[in-house]
Amino acid sequence: MTAELIGGELFVLPRPAFRHSRIAGRLFRSLGSRDADGDDPAGWVLGQEIELHLGRPDPRSLVLVPDVSGWRADRVPEIEDAVAIEVVPDWVCEVLSPGNARYDRLTKMDRYAALGVRWAWLVDPAERLLEVYELVGGVWTRVQTGGPDDTLVVAPFGVEVRLRAWFGA
């Protein structure tokens, strides 16, 4: 189980299924190998299932675990081997599952917007679809979509990805 805390309410969700985890891993790898360390796109620090402790002044008031998240490298100091990060990400990605799609689309996307996360991706394995959102004036605006036959230069990274590689044949 994964636990998240939003506004004092505890949300307990099942751990991702195998397909969900594989797609998140493929997505993560497709963004990598672009900096000096060969791990993340140039200028970005990425992580999978990083626990975020946000919502100051009481960091315990908000605990989120995006499937994949990223920070502009100039916004985060050297990240030590910490259990959680207290810096709002610049980008988050949620891979939807039947048990979490509504929660991710509504509850988490609303919270990410309130925190000022600039970019969000929703990846739907059942529909084989990527939706890219940018936060404009506090409102999510869909700026890109793609399916398994598409190759996109994805915002905010400017990296070309073949979506078939995420979803399989």
Buried (B, 14 or more C-beta within 10 A) or exposed (E): EBEBBBEEEEBEBEEBEEBBBBBBBBBBEBBBEBBEEEBBBEBBBBBBBBBBBBBEEEEEBBBBBBBBBBBBBEEBEEEEEEEEBEBBBBBBBBBBBEEBBEBBBEBBBEBBBEBEBBBBBBBBBEEBBBBBBBBEEEEBEEBBEBBBEBEBEBBBBEBEBBBBEBBEE
